[in-house]
Amino acid sequence: AADFLRITRKGANRNSLADATTTLAALATFEGKQHPVWMRVGEDGDGIVIDLGDSTFRCIRVSQSGWEIVDEPPIRFRRTKRTLPLPIPTRPGNIGLLWEYLNIGPDSRPLVLAYLLAALRPVGPYPVCAFNGENGAGKTTTARMLCALVDPCGATLRSAPKDVQSLEVAALNSWLPAFDNLSYMPDLLSDAICRLSTGGALSGRTLYTNTEETCLAIKRPSIFTG
């Protein structure tokens, strides 16, 4: 659509866009190569690739020898409307600065660091991070900052998912779904979160059908406060 506008100075109509999309999809299916598509974090050989989420489509490649910012991502990433840019890392790093902004005791800090590292792995299973405490303890602030380090997005913290389908939608639109102020968790939702962590399929009736089923195999790290 952008190329059509640039060449003709006119907008393409809906039918033309639909025809072009169908043709390109057919060409990709029968003549193109298939590539895995990742979201925020991906795998490239023996390295990990992290999508910076900026307008230049740069990424960070992490390997045994260190990390570097790459202008051309070696793998394919998917973004959603919620995707926001990650902060640009600098050298040398100092993870100790993190504790100046989080109300985390020394005994729990290794757990938080381990969770952050696990959340930046391209494959799971992933841990579930739960912050519990009284009002004003900094649970929401801590969860928001951890999300900003791994997967910043618009409206970072969500309300509790009403059902399994709401959890699926949250996981499809962000790498690190985070839910704030959960007073309780029903068994059905608890089981769904476990499947989200380990990679079990989440299934449900396909919208506008009576007998069709949609089955999604999604694996995500997640955060909860309560």
C-alpha positions in Angstrom: 0.0 0.0 0.0 2.9 2.4 0.8 4.6 1.7 -2.5 1.4 2.2 -4.4 0.8 5.5 -2.7 4.4 6.6 -3.4 4.2 5.7 -7.1 0.6 6.8 -8.0 0.0 9.3 -5.2 -3.3 7.6 -4.6 -4.6 5.1 -2.1 -5.3 1.6 -3.1 -8.9 0.5 -2.8 -9.9 -2.4 -0.6 -10.5 -4.9 -3.4 -7.1 -4.3 -4.9 -5.4 -4.7 -1.5 -7.3 -8.0 -1.0 -6.2 -9.3 -4.4 -2.6 -8.3 -3.9 -2.6 -9.9 -0.4 -4.0 -13.2 -1.7 -1.6 -13.3 -4.6 1.4 -12.6 -2.4 0.3 -15.2 0.2 0.0 -17.8 -2.6 3.4 -17.0 -3.9 4.9 -17.3 -0.4 3.2 -20.6 0.2 4.2 -22.4 -3.0 7.4 -20.6 -4.1 8.8 -19.0 -1.0 10.9 -20.3 1.9 9.4 -20.9 5.3 11.0 -19.1 8.2 10.2 -19.3 11.9 8.7 -16.1 13.2 9.6 -14.9 16.8 8.2 -12.3 19.1 10.6 -10.0 21.0 13.1 -12.9 21.6 14.4 -15.4 19.0 17.0 -18.0 18.4 19.8 -17.8 15.8 22.1 -20.7 15.8 24.0 -20.6 19.2 22.9 -17.1 19.9 19.9 -15.2 21.2 18.4 -12.3 19.3 16.3 -9.6 21.0 14.2 -7.2 19.0 14.8 -3.7 20.2 11.3 -2.7 18.9 12.5 0.6 17.4 11.6 2.1 14.0 14.9 1.0 12.5 14.2 -2.7 13.3 17.6 -3.1 15.0 18.2 -6.0 17.4 20.6 -7.2 20.0 22.5 -10.5 19.4 23.8 -12.3 22.4 26.3 -15.1 22.2 29.0 -16.7 24.3 31.4 -14.0 23.2 29.2 -11.1 24.3 26.5 -8.9 22.8 26.2 -6.5 19.9 23.6 -4.3 18.3 22.8 -5.5 14.8 21.2 -3.3 12.1 19.8 -6.2 10.1 18.1 -8.9 12.2 19.2 -12.4 11.2 15.7 -13.8 12.0 12.1 -12.7 11.5 10.2 -11.0 14.3 6.5 -10.3 14.7 5.3 -7.0 16.3 1.9 -5.9 17.5 0.4 -2.5 18.0 1.5 -2.7 21.7 5.2 -3.2 21.0 7.4 -0.4 22.3 11.2 0.1 22.0 13.6 -1.4 24.6 16.2 0.9 26.2 19.5 0.8 24.4 22.1 -1.1 26.5 25.4 0.5 27.3 28.8 -0.7 28.3 29.8 -1.4 31.0 26.6 -2.6 32.7 25.9 -2.6 36.4 23.0 -4.8 37.5 23.4 -3.4 41.0 21.7 -0.2 39.9 18.4 -2.1 39.6 18.0 -2.5 43.3 18.0 1.3 43.8 14.6 1.3 42.1 13.0 -1.9 43.3 11.8 -2.8 46.8 13.4 -6.3 46.7 15.3 -7.7 49.7 18.7 -9.2 49.2 17.5 -12.7 49.7 15.0 -12.4 46.8 17.3 -10.6 44.4 18.8 -13.8 42.8 15.3 -15.0 42.1 14.4 -11.7 40.3 17.6 -11.8 38.2 17.0 -15.5 37.3 13.5 -14.6 36.2 14.8 -11.8 34.0 17.3 -14.1 32.4 14.7 -16.8 31.8 12.3 -14.3 30.3 14.9 -13.4 27.7 15.3 -17.0 26.5 13.7 -17.8 23.2 12.4 -21.2 24.4 10.7 -22.2 27.6 9.4 -23.5 29.9 9.3 -20.2 31.7 8.8 -19.3 35.4 5.8 -17.4 36.6 6.8 -14.4 38.7 4.3 -13.5 41.5 4.7 -10.4 43.8 2.8 -10.5 47.0 2.7 -7.9 49.7 0.6 -5.2 51.5 -0.6 -2.0 49.9 2.2 0.4 49.1 4.9 -2.3 49.0 5.8 -1.4 45.4 4.4 -4.5 43.7 3.0 -2.7 40.8 6.1 -0.5 40.3 8.3 -3.6 40.4 6.3 -5.5 37.9 6.1 -2.4 35.6 9.9 -2.0 35.6 10.6 -5.6 35.0 8.3 -5.5 32.0 10.1 -2.4 30.7 13.4 -4.3 30.8 12.1 -7.3 28.9 9.0 -6.3 26.8 7.8 -2.7 27.1 4.4 -2.2 25.6 1.4 0.2 25.9 -0.6 -0.2 29.1 1.9 -2.6 30.6 -0.1 -4.0 33.5 -3.5 -5.5 32.7 -6.5 -6.4 34.9 -7.0 -10.0 35.8 -8.0 -12.1 32.7 -11.7 -12.9 32.9 -11.3 -16.3 31.2 -8.9 -18.5 29.2 -9.6 -16.7 26.0 -8.6 -13.3 27.5 -5.3 -14.9 28.7 -4.7 -16.2 25.1 -5.3 -12.7 23.6 -2.9 -11.2 26.2 -0.2 -13.8 25.3 -0.6 -13.3 21.6 -0.1 -9.5 21.8 2.8 -9.3 24.2 5.9 -11.4 25.1 5.5 -10.8 28.8 1.9 -10.6 29.8 1.6 -8.9 33.2 -1.5 -8.8 35.4 -2.0 -6.4 38.4 -3.9 -6.7 41.6 -5.2 -10.3 41.5 -7.4 -10.8 44.5 -7.9 -14.5 43.7 -7.3 -17.0 40.9 -9.9 -19.6 39.9 -8.7 -23.2 39.2 -9.5 -22.9 35.5 -7.3 -19.8 35.1 -4.5 -21.2 37.3 -4.3 -24.3 35.0 -4.3 -22.1 31.9 -1.3 -20.1 33.3 0.6 -23.3 34.0 0.0 -24.4 30.4 1.1 -20.9 29.2 4.4 -21.4 31.2 5.2 -24.9 30.0 3.8 -24.6 26.4 0.6 -26.6 26.6 -2.0 -25.9 24.1 -4.9 -23.4 24.8 -7.9 -24.3 22.8 -11.5 -23.0 22.4 -14.3 -22.8 19.9 -13.5 -20.8 16.8 -15.4 -17.6 16.6 -18.6 -17.6 14.5 -18.6 -21.4 14.2 -20.4 -24.2 16.0 -18.0 -27.1 15.6 -14.6 -25.7 14.6 -11.9 -25.5 17.3 -8.9 -23.1 17.5 -5.9 -24.5 19.2 -2.9 -22.3 20.1 0.4 -23.5 21.4 1.8 -20.5 23.2 4.7 -20.3 25.7 5.3 -17.1 27.6 6.8 -15.8 30.8 4.3 -13.9 32.9 4.0 -11.6 36.0 1.3 -11.3 38.6 0.8 -9.0 41.6 -1.6 -9.5 44.4 
